Amino acid sequence: MSRLTSAPSGTPAPASARTSGIDWRTVFAFPNPVNEYAARITAGLVVLLSAVTLVTGFGWGPAAIAAGFWLRVLFGPRISPLALLSVKVLAPRLGKTRLVPGPPKRFAQGIGAAMSTTASVLLAAGLAPAAWILLAVLIVAASLEAFAGFCLGCAIFGFLQRRGLIREDVCEACNNISLRRA
């Protein structure tokens, strides 16, 4: 009998004996550290897409923005078109790299995913003014990251970590200045 079928008939094999061949941690991995310049470029592209959506009133815009955020939250920059453009094409042209901790950036992407998803739902529910206001707030937050280098989601992450709502070991570099890279 194989390892997978060695349990008595009708009893599933123990979890330790099952092998799926997929390492789910790598599927849903997020880079740590992250190139801050690539993150800022991605934020700039979010600002551009959001502003075009706001100005034109395209109803599909918030859904497209939400999809991009969810791709980045779940899979890092490997699948998101905006992140791929930033990481593979635009950031290398700058020729600079500044590494920052990844967990706060993933948290910030999660906030963007929640905001843009909510805007999509509001728009679908016929509450367009509320959706556009939420999109405008997203533009402000992404603009702070893109143009001023201030990540609002990262600041919220740090606040929650200092209050004990996010474990310290989630981002040790956030707590220990000696672990941060220049």
Contact map, one row per residue, 1 for C-alpha under 8 A:
11101100000000000000000000000000000000000000000000000000000000000000000000000000000000000000000000000000000000000000000000000000000000000000000000000000000000000000000000000000000000
11111100000000000000000000000000000000000000000000000000000000000000000000000000000000000000000000000000000000000000000000000000000000000000000000000000000000000000000000000000000000
11111100000000001100000000000000000000000000000000000000000000000000000000000000000000000000000000000000000000000000000000000000000000000000000000000000000000000000000000000000000000
01111110000010001110000000000000000000000000000000000000000000000000000000000000000000000000000000000000000000000000000000000000000000000000000000000000000000000000000000000000000000
11111111000110000000000000000000000000000000000000000000000000000000000000000000000000000000000000000000000000000000000000000000000000000000000000000000000000000000000000000000000000
11111111000010000000000000000000000000000000000000000000000000000000000000000000000000000000000000000000000000000000000000000000000000000000000000000000000000000000000000000000000000
00011111101111000000000000000000000000000000000000000000000000000000000000000000000000000000000000000000000000000000000000000000000000000000000000000000000000000000000000000000000000
00001111111100000000000000000000000000000000000000000000000000000000000000000000000000000000000000000000000000000000000000000000000000000000000000000000000000000000000000000000000000
00000011111000000000000000000000000000000000000000000000000000000000000000000000000000000000000000000000000000000000000000000000000000000000000000000000000000000000000000000000000000
00000001111100000000000000000000000000000000000000000000000000000000000000000000000000000000000000000000000000000000000000000000000000000000000000000000000000000000000000000000000000
00000011111110000000000000000000000000000000000000000000000000000000000000000000000000000000000000000000000000000000000000000000000000000000000000000000000000000000000000000000000000
00001011011111000000000000000000000000000000000000000000000000000000000000000000000000000000000000000000000000000000000000000000000000000000000000000000000000000000000000000000000000
00011110001111101100000000000000000000000000000000000000000000000000000000000000000000000000000000000000000000000000000000000000000000000000000000000000000000000000000000000000000000
00000010000111111100000000000000000000000000000000000000000000000000000000000000000000000000000000000000000000000000000000000000000000000000000000000000000000000000000000000000000000
00000000000011111100000000000000000000000000000000000000000000000000000000000000000000000000000000000000000000000000000000000000000000000000000000000000000000000000000000000000000000
00000000000001111110000000000000000000000000000000000000000000000000000000000000000000000000000000000000000000000000000000000000000000000000000000000000000000000000000000000000000000
00110000000011111110000000000000000000000000000000000000000000000000000000000000000000000000000000000000000000000000000000000000000000000000000000000000000000000000000000000000000000
00110000000011111111000000000000000000000000000000000000000000000000000000000000000000000000000000000000000000000000000000000000000000000000000000000000000000000000000000000000000000
00010000000000011111100000000000000000000000000000000000000000000000000000000000000000000000000000000000000000000000000000000000000000000000000000000000000000000000000000000000000000
00000000000000000111110000000000000000000000000000000000000000000000000000000000000000000000000000000000000000000000000000000000000000000000000000000000000000000000000000000000000000
00000000000000000011111000000000000000000000000000000000000000000000000000000000000000000000000000000000000000000000000000000000000000000000000000000000000000000000000000000000000000
00000000000000000001111100000000000000000000000000000000000000000000000000000000000000000000000000000000000000000000000000000000000000000000000000000000000000000000000000000000000000
00000000000000000000111111100000000000000000000000000000000000000000000000000000000000000000000000000000000000000000000000000000000000000000000000000000000000000000000000000000000000
00000000000000000000011111110000000000000000000000000000000000000000000000000000000000000000000000000000000000000000000000000000000000000000000000000000000000000000000000000000000000
00000000000000000000001111111000000000000000000000000000000000000000000000000000000000000000000000000000000000000000000000000000000000000000000000000000000000000000000000000000000000
00000000000000000000001111111000000000000000000000000000000000000000000000000000000000000000000000000000000000000000000000000000000000000000000000000000000000000000000000000000000000
00000000000000000000001111111000000000000000000000000000000000000000000000100000000000000000000000000000000000000000000000000000000000000000000000000000000000000000000000000000000000
00000000000000000000000111111100000000000000000000000000000000000000000001110000000000000000000000000000000000000000000000000000000000000000000000000000000000000000000000000000000000
00000000000000000000000011111110000000000000000000000000000000000000000001110000000000000000000000000000000000000000000000000000000000000000000000000000000000000000000000000000000000
00000000000000000000000000011111000000000000000000000000000000000000000011111000000000000000000000000110010000000000000000000000000000000000000000000000000000000000000000000000000000
00000000000000000000000000001111110000000000000000000000000000000000000000010000000000000000000000000100000000000000000000000000000000000000000000000000000000000000000000000000000000
00000000000000000000000000000111110000000000000000000000000000000000000000000000000000000000000000011110000000000000000000000000000000000000000000000000000000000000000000000000000000
00000000000000000000000000000011111000000000000000000000000000000000000000000000000000000000000000111100000000000000000000000000000000000000000000000000000000000000000000000000000000
00000000000000000000000000000011111101100000000000000000000000000000000000000000000000000000000001111100100000000000000000000000000000000000000000000000000000000000000000000000000000
00000000000000000000000000000000111111100000000000000000000000000000000000000000000000000000000011110000000000000000000000000000000000000000000000000000000000000000000000000000000000
00000000000000000000000000000000011111110000000000000000000000000000000000000000000000000000000011110000000000000000000000000000000000000000000000000000000000000000000000000000000000
00000000000000000000000000000000001111111000000000000000000000000000000000000000000000000010000111000000000000000000000000000000000000000000000000000000000000000000000000000000000000
00000000000000000000000000000000011111111100000000000000000000000000000000000000001001100110000000000000000000000000000000000000000000000000000000000000000000000000000000000000000000
00000000000000000000000000000000011111111110000000000000000000000000000000000000001001000000000000000000100000000000000000000000000000000000000001000000000000000000000000000000000000
00000000000000000000000000000000000111111111000000000000000000000000000000000000000000000000000000000000000000000000000000000000000000000000000011101000000000000000000000000000000000
00000000000000000000000000000000000011111111100000000000000000000000000000000000000001000110000000000000000000000000000000000000000000000000000001000000000000000000000000000000000000
00000000000000000000000000000000000001111111110000000000000000000000000000000000011001000000000000000000000000000000000000000000000000000000000001000000000000000000000000000000000000
00000000000000000000000000000000000000111111111000000000000000000000000000000000000000000000000000000000000000000000000000000000000000000000011011000000000000000000000000000000000000
00000000000000000000000000000000000000011111111100000000000000000000000000000000000000000000000000000000000000000000000000000000000000000000011011100000000000000000000000000000000000
00000000000000000000000000000000000000001111111110000000000000000000000000000000010000000000000000000000000000000000000000000000000000000000000000000000000000000000000000000000000000
00000000000000000000000000000000000000000111111111000000000000001000000000000000010000000000000000000000000000000000000000000000000000000010010000000000000000000000000000000000000000
00000000000000000000000000000000000000000011111111100000000000000000000000000000000000000000000000000000000000000000000000000000000000000110011000000000000000000000000000000000000000
00000000000000000000000000000000000000000001111111110000000000000000000000000000000000000000000000000000000000000000000000000000000000000000000000000000000000000000000000000000000000
00000000000000000000000000000000000000000000111111111000000010001000000000000000000000000000000000000000000000000000000000000000000000000000000000000000000000000000000000000000000000
00000000000000000000000000000000000000000000011111111100000011001000000000000000000000000000000000000000000000000000000000000000000000110110000000000000000000000000000000000000000000
00000000000000000000000000000000000000000000001111111110000000000000000000000000000000000000000000000000000000000000000000000000000000010010000000000000000000000000000000000000000000
00000000000000000000000000000000000000000000000111111111000000000000000000000000000000000000000000000000000000000000000000000000000000000000000000000000000000000000000000000000000000
00000000000000000000000000000000000000000000000011111111111011000000000000000000000000000000000000000000000000000000000000000000000000000000000000000000000000000000000000000000000000
00000000000000000000000000000000000000000000000001111111110000000000000000000000000000000000000000000000000000000000000000000000000100110000000000000000000000000000000000000000000000
00000000000000000000000000000000000000000000000000111111100000000000000000000000000000000000000000000000000000000000000000000000000000000000000000000000000000000000000000000000000000
00000000000000000000000000000000000000000000000000011111110000000000000000000000000000000000000000000000000000000000000000000000000000000000000000000000000000000000000000000000000000
00000000000000000000000000000000000000000000000000001111111000000000000000000000000000000000000000000000000000000000000000000000000000000000000000000000000000000000000000000000000000
00000000000000000000000000000000000000000000000000001101111110000000000000000000000000000000000000000000000000000000000000000000000000000000000000000000000000000000000000000000000000
00000000000000000000000000000000000000000000000000001000111111100000000000000000000000000000000000000000000000000000000000100000000000000000000000000000000000000000000000000000000000
00000000000000000000000000000000000000000000000000000000011111110000000000000000000000000000000000000000000000000000000000000000000000000000000000000000000000000000000000000000000000
00000000000000000000000000000000000000000000000011001000011111111000000000000000000000000000000000000000000000000000000000000000000000000000000000000000000000000000000000000000000000
00000000000000000000000000000000000000000000000001001000001111111100000000000000000000000000000000000000000000000001101100000000000000100000000000000000000000000000000000000000000000
00000000000000000000000000000000000000000000000000000000001111111110000000000000000000000000000000000000000000000001100100000000000000000000000000000000000000000000000000000000000000
00000000000000000000000000000000000000000000000000000000000111111111000000000000000000000000000000000000000000000000000000000000000000000000000000000000000000000000000000000000000000
00000000000000000000000000000000000000000000010011000000000011111111100000000000000000000000000000000000000000000001000000000000000000000000000000000000000000000000000000000000000000
00000000000000000000000000000000000000000000000000000000000001111111110000000000000000000000000000000000000000011111100100000000000000000000000000000000000000000000000000000000000000
00000000000000000000000000000000000000000000000000000000000000111111111000000000000000000000000000000000000000001000000000000000000000000000000000000000000000000000000000000000000000
00000000000000000000000000000000000000000000000000000000000000011111111100000001110000000000000000000000000000000000000000000000000000000000000000000000000000000000000000000000000000
00000000000000000000000000000000000000000000000000000000000000001111111110000001000000000000000000000000000011011000000000000000000000000000000000000000000000000000000000000000000000
00000000000000000000000000000000000000000000000000000000000000000111111111000000000000000000000000000000000011001000000000000000000000000000000000000000000000000000000000000000000000
00000000000000000000000000000000000000000000000000000000000000000011111111111011000000000000000000000000000000000000000000000000000000000000000000000000000000000000000000000000000000
00000000000000000000000000000000000000000000000000000000000000000001111111111111001000000000000000000000010010000000000000000000000000000000000000000000000000000000000000000000000000
00000000000000000000000000000100000000000000000000000000000000000000111111110000000000000000000000000000011011001000000000000000000000000000000000000000000000000000000000000000000000
00000000000000000000000000011100000000000000000000000000000000000000011111110000000000000000000000000000000000000000000000000000000000000000000000000000000000000000000000000000000000
00000000000000000000000000111100000000000000000000000000000000000000001111111110000000000000000000000000000000000000000000000000000000000000000000000000000000000000000000000000000000
00000000000000000000000000011110000000000000000000000000000000000000001111111111000000000000000000000000010000000000000000000000000000000000000000000000000000000000000000000000000000
00000000000000000000000000000100000000000000000000000000000000000000001100111111001100100000000000000000000000000000000000000000000000000000000000000000000000000000000000000000000000
00000000000000000000000000000000000000000000000000000000000000000000000100111111001100000000000000000000000000000000000000000000000000000000000000000000000000000000000000000000000000
00000000000000000000000000000000000000000000000000000000000000000000001100111111101100000000000000000000000000000000000000000000000000000000000000000000000000000000000000000000000000
00000000000000000000000000000000000000000000000000000000000000000001101100011111111100000000000000000000000000000000000000000000000000000000000000000000000000000000000000000000000000
00000000000000000000000000000000000000000000000000000000000000000001000000000011111110000000000000000000000000000000000000000000000000000000000000000000000000000000000000000000000000
00000000000000000000000000000000000000000100110000000000000000000001000000000001111111000000000000000000000000000000000000000000000000000000000000000000000000000000000000000000000000
00000000000000000000000000000000000001100100000000000000000000000000000100001111111111100000000000000000000000000000000000000000000000000000000000000000000000000000000000000000000000
00000000000000000000000000000000000000000000000000000000000000000000000000001111111111111000000000000000000000000000000000000000000000000000000000000000000000000000000000000000000000
00000000000000000000000000000000000000000000000000000000000000000000000000000000111111111100000000000000000000000000000000000000000000000000000000000000000000000000000000000000000000
00000000000000000000000000000000000001101100000000000000000000000000000000000000011111111110000000000000000000000000000000000000000000000000000000000000000000000000000000000000000000
00000000000000000000000000000000000001000000000000000000000000000000000000001000001111111111000000000000000000000000000000000000000000000000000000000000000000000000000000000000000000
00000000000000000000000000000000000000000000000000000000000000000000000000000000000111111111000000000000000000000000000000000000000000000000000000000000000000000000000000000000000000
00000000000000000000000000000000000000000000000000000000000000000000000000000000000111111111100000000000000000000000000000000000000000000000000000000000000000000000000000000000000000
00000000000000000000000000000000000001001000000000000000000000000000000000000000000011111111110000000000000000000000000000000000000000000000000000000000000000000000000000000000000000
00000000000000000000000000000000000011001000000000000000000000000000000000000000000001111111111100000000000000000000000000000000000000000000000000000000000000000000000000000000000000
00000000000000000000000000000000000000000000000000000000000000000000000000000000000000111111111100000000000000000000000000000000000000000000000000000000000000000000000000000000000000
00000000000000000000000000000000000000000000000000000000000000000000000000000000000000001111111000000000000000000000000000000000000000000000000000000000000000000000000000000000000000
00000000000000000000000000000000000000000000000000000000000000000000000000000000000000000111111100000000000000000000000000000000000000000000000000000000000000000000000000000000000000
00000000000000000000000000000000000000000000000000000000000000000000000000000000000000000011111110000000000000000000000000000000000000000000000000000000000000000000000000000000000000
00000000000000000000000000000000000010000000000000000000000000000000000000000000000000000011011111000000000000000000000000000000000000000000000000000000000000000000000000000000000000
00000000000000000000000000000000001110000000000000000000000000000000000000000000000000000000001111100000000000000000000000000000000000000000000000000000000000000000000000000000000000
00000000000000000000000000000000011110000000000000000000000000000000000000000000000000000000000111110000000000000000000000000000000000000000000000000000000000000000000000000000000011
00000000000000000000000000000000111100000000000000000000000000000000000000000000000000000000000011111000000000000000000000000000000000000000000000000000000000000000000000000000000011
00000000000000000000000000000001111100000000000000000000000000000000000000000000000000000000000001111100000000000000000000000000000000000000000000000000000000000000000000000000000110
00000000000000000000000000000001110000000000000000000000000000000000000000000000000000000000000000111111100000000000000000000000000000000000000000000000000000000000000000101100000100
00000000000000000000000000000111110000000000000000000000000000000000000000000000000000000000000000011111110000000000000000000000000000000000000000000000000000000000000000000000000000
00000000000000000000000000000101000000000000000000000000000000000000000000000000000000000000000000001111111000000000000000000000000000000000000000000000000000000000000001100000000000
00000000000000000000000000000000000000000000000000000000000000000000000000000000000000000000000000001111111100000000000000000000000000000000000000000000110011000000000000100000000000
00000000000000000000000000000000010000100000000000000000000000000000000000000000000000000000000000001111111110000000000000000000000000000000000000000010110000000000000000000000000000
00000000000000000000000000000100000000000000000000000000000000000000000110010000000000000000000000000111111111000000000000000000000000000000000000000000000000000000000000000000000000
00000000000000000000000000000000000000000000000000000000000000000000000010000000000000000000000000000011111111100000000000000000000000000000000000000000110010000000000000000000000000
00000000000000000000000000000000000000000000000000000000000000000000000000000000000000000000000000000001111111110000000000000000000000000000000000000011110010000000000000000000000000
00000000000000000000000000000000000000000000000000000000000000000000110110000000000000000000000000000000111111111000000000000000000000000000000000000000100000000000000000000000000000
00000000000000000000000000000000000000000000000000000000000000000000110010000000000000000000000000000000011111111100000000000000000000000000000000000000000000000000000000000000000000
00000000000000000000000000000000000000000000000000000000000000000000000000000000000000000000000000000000001111111110000000000000000000000000000000000000100000000000000000000000000000
00000000000000000000000000000000000000000000000000000000000000000100100000000000000000000000000000000000000111111111000000000000000000000100000000000000000000000000000000000000000000
00000000000000000000000000000000000000000000000000000000000000000110110010000000000000000000000000000000000011111111100000000000000000000000000000000000000000000000000000000000000000
00000000000000000000000000000000000000000000000000000000000000000100000000000000000000000000000000000000000001111111110000000000000000000000000000000000000000000000000000000000000000
00000000000000000000000000000000000000000000000000000000000000000100000000000000000000000000000000000000000000111111111000000000000001100100000000000000000000000000000000000000000000
00000000000000000000000000000000000000000000000000000000000001101100000000000000000000000000000000000000000000011111111100000000000001100100000000000000000000000000000000000000000000
00000000000000000000000000000000000000000000000000000000000001100100000000000000000000000000000000000000000000001111111110000000000000000000000000000000000000000000000000000000000000
00000000000000000000000000000000000000000000000000000000000000000000000000000000000000000000000000000000000000000111111111000000001000000000000000000000000000000000000000000000000000
00000000000000000000000000000000000000000000000000000000000001000000000000000000000000000000000000000000000000000011111111100000011101100000000000000000000000000000000000000000000000
00000000000000000000000000000000000000000000000000000000000001100100000000000000000000000000000000000000000000000001111111110000001000000000000000000000000000000000000000000000000000
00000000000000000000000000000000000000000000000000000000000000000000000000000000000000000000000000000000000000000000111111111000001000000000000000000000000000000000000000000000000000
00000000000000000000000000000000000000000000000000000000000000000000000000000000000000000000000000000000000000000000011111111111011000000000000000000000000000000000000000000000000000
00000000000000000000000000000000000000000000000000000000001000000000000000000000000000000000000000000000000000000000001111111111011000000000000000000000000000000000000000000000000000
00000000000000000000000000000000000000000000000000000000000000000000000000000000000000000000000000000000000000000000000111111110000000000000000000000000000000000000000000000000000000
00000000000000000000000000000000000000000000000000000000000000000000000000000000000000000000000000000000000000000000000011111110000000000000000000000000000000000000000000000000000000
00000000000000000000000000000000000000000000000000000000000000000000000000000000000000000000000000000000000000000000000001111111000000000000000000000000000000000000000000000000000000
00000000000000000000000000000000000000000000000000000000000000000000000000000000000000000000000000000000000000000000000001111111111000000000000000000000000000000000000000000000000000
00000000000000000000000000000000000000000000000000000000000000000000000000000000000000000000000000000000000000000000000001100111111100000000000000000000000000000000000000000000000000
00000000000000000000000000000000000000000000000000000000000000000000000000000000000000000000000000000000000000000000000000000011111110000000000000000000000000000000000000000000000000
00000000000000000000000000000000000000000000000000000000000000000000000000000000000000000000000000000000000000000000001001100011111111000000000000000000000000000000000000000000000000
00000000000000000000000000000000000000000000000000000000000000000000000000000000000000000000000000000000000000000000011111100011111111100000000000000000000000000000000000000000000000
00000000000000000000000000000000000000000000000000000100000000000000000000000000000000000000000000000000000000000000001000000001111111110000000000000000000000000000000000000000000000
00000000000000000000000000000000000000000000000000000000000000000000000000000000000000000000000000000000000000000000000000000000111111111000000000000000000000000000000000000000000000
00000000000000000000000000000000000000000000000000000000000000000000000000000000000000000000000000000000000000000011001000000000011111111100000000000000000000000000000000000000000000
00000000000000000000000000000000000000000000000001000100000001000000000000000000000000000000000000000000000000000011001000000000001111111110000000000000000000000000000000000000000000
00000000000000000000000000000000000000000000000001100100000000000000000000000000000000000000000000000000000000000000000000000000000111111111000000000000000000000000000000000000000000
00000000000000000000000000000000000000000000000000000000000000000000000000000000000000000000000000000000000000000000000000000000000011111111100000000000000000000000000000000000000000
00000000000000000000000000000000000000000000001001000000000000000000000000000000000000000000000000000000000000010011000000000000000001111111110000000000000000000000000000000000000000
00000000000000000000000000000000000000000000011001100000000000000000000000000000000000000000000000000000000000000000000000000000000000111111111000000000000000000000000000000000000000
00000000000000000000000000000000000000000000000000000000000000000000000000000000000000000000000000000000000000000000000000000000000000011111111100000000000000000000000000000000000000
00000000000000000000000000000000000000000000000000000000000000000000000000000000000000000000000000000000000000000000000000000000000000001111111110000011000000000000000000000000000000
00000000000000000000000000000000000000000011011000000000000000000000000000000000000000000000000000000000000000000000000000000000000000000111111111000010000000000000000000000000000000
00000000000000000000000000000000000000000011001000000000000000000000000000000000000000000000000000000000000000000000000000000000000000000011111111110000000000000000000000000000000000
00000000000000000000000000000000000000000000000000000000000000000000000000000000000000000000000000000000000000000000000000000000000000000001111111111111000000000000000000000000000000
00000000000000000000000000000000000000010011000000000000000000000000000000000000000000000000000000000000000000000000000000000000000000000000111111111111000000000000000000000000000000
00000000000000000000000000000000000000111111000000000000000000000000000000000000000000000000000000000000000000000000000000000000000000000000011111111100000000000000000000000000000000
00000000000000000000000000000000000000010001000000000000000000000000000000000000000000000000000000000000000000000000000000000000000000000000001111111000000000000000000000000000000000
00000000000000000000000000000000000000000000000000000000000000000000000000000000000000000000000000000000000000000000000000000000000000000000001111111100000000000000000000000000000000
00000000000000000000000000000000000000010000000000000000000000000000000000000000000000000000000000000000000000000000000000000000000000000000000111111110000000000000000000000000000000
00000000000000000000000000000000000000000000000000000000000000000000000000000000000000000000000000000000000000000000000000000000000000000000000111011111000000000000000000000000000000
00000000000000000000000000000000000000000000000000000000000000000000000000000000000000000000000000000000100100000000000000000000000000000000110110001111111000000000000000000000000000
00000000000000000000000000000000000000000000000000000000000000000000000000000000000000000000000000000000000100000000000000000000000000000000100110000111111100000000000000000000000000
00000000000000000000000000000000000000000000000000000000000000000000000000000000000000000000000000000001101110100000000000000000000000000000000000000011111110000000000000000000000000
00000000000000000000000000000000000000000000000000000000000000000000000000000000000000000000000000000001101100000000000000000000000000000000000000000011111111000000000000000000000000
00000000000000000000000000000000000000000000000000000000000000000000000000000000000000000000000000000000000000000000000000000000000000000000000000000011111111100000000000000000000000
00000000000000000000000000000000000000000000000000000000000000000000000000000000000000000000000000000000000000000000000000000000000000000000000000000001111111110000000000000000000000
00000000000000000000000000000000000000000000000000000000000000000000000000000000000000000000000000000001001100000000000000000000000000000000000000000000111111111000010000000000000000
00000000000000000000000000000000000000000000000000000000000000000000000000000000000000000000000000000001000000000000000000000000000000000000000000000000011111111100000000000100000000
00000000000000000000000000000000000000000000000000000000000000000000000000000000000000000000000000000000000000000000000000000000000000000000000000000000001111111110000000000000000000
00000000000000000000000000000000000000000000000000000000000000000000000000000000000000000000000000000000000000000000000000000000000000000000000000000000000111111111110000000000000000
00000000000000000000000000000000000000000000000000000000000000000000000000000000000000000000000000000000000000000000000000000000000000000000000000000000000011111111111100000000000000
00000000000000000000000000000000000000000000000000000000000000000000000000000000000000000000000000000000000000000000000000000000000000000000000000000000000001111111110000000000000000
00000000000000000000000000000000000000000000000000000000000000000000000000000000000000000000000000000000000000000000000000000000000000000000000000000000000000111111110000000000000000
00000000000000000000000000000000000000000000000000000000000000000000000000000000000000000000000000000000000000000000000000000000000000000000000000000000000000011111111100000000000000
00000000000000000000000000000000000000000000000000000000000000000000000000000000000000000000000000000000000000000000000000000000000000000000000000000000000000011111111000000000000000
00000000000000000000000000000000000000000000000000000000000000000000000000000000000000000000000000000000000000000000000000000000000000000000000000000000000010011111111101000000000000
00000000000000000000000000000000000000000000000000000000000000000000000000000000000000000000000000000000000000000000000000000000000000000000000000000000000000001001111111100000000000
00000000000000000000000000000000000000000000000000000000000000000000000000000000000000000000000000000000000000000000000000000000000000000000000000000000000000001001011111110010000000
00000000000000000000000000000000000000000000000000000000000000000000000000000000000000000000000000000000000000000000000000000000000000000000000000000000000000000000001111110000000000
00000000000000000000000000000000000000000000000000000000000000000000000000000000000000000000000000000010000000000000000000000000000000000000000000000000000000000000011111110000000000
00000000000000000000000000000000000000000000000000000000000000000000000000000000000000000000000000001011000000000000000000000000000000000000000000000000000000000000001111111110000000
00000000000000000000000000000000000000000000000000000000000000000000000000000000000000000000000000000000000000000000000000000000000000000000000000000000000000000000000111111111001000
00000000000000000000000000000000000000000000000000000000000000000000000000000000000000000000000000001000000000000000000000000000000000000000000000000000000000000000000000111111111100
00000000000000000000000000000000000000000000000000000000000000000000000000000000000000000000000000001000000000000000000000000000000000000000000000000000000001000000000000111111100100
00000000000000000000000000000000000000000000000000000000000000000000000000000000000000000000000000000000000000000000000000000000000000000000000000000000000000000000000100111111100000
00000000000000000000000000000000000000000000000000000000000000000000000000000000000000000000000000000000000000000000000000000000000000000000000000000000000000000000000000011111111100
00000000000000000000000000000000000000000000000000000000000000000000000000000000000000000000000000000000000000000000000000000000000000000000000000000000000000000000000000001111111100
00000000000000000000000000000000000000000000000000000000000000000000000000000000000000000000000000000000000000000000000000000000000000000000000000000000000000000000000000001001111100
00000000000000000000000000000000000000000000000000000000000000000000000000000000000000000000000000000000000000000000000000000000000000000000000000000000000000000000000000011001111110
00000000000000000000000000000000000000000000000000000000000000000000000000000000000000000000000000011000000000000000000000000000000000000000000000000000000000000000000000001101111111
00000000000000000000000000000000000000000000000000000000000000000000000000000000000000000000000001110000000000000000000000000000000000000000000000000000000000000000000000000000001111
00000000000000000000000000000000000000000000000000000000000000000000000000000000000000000000000001100000000000000000000000000000000000000000000000000000000000000000000000000000000111
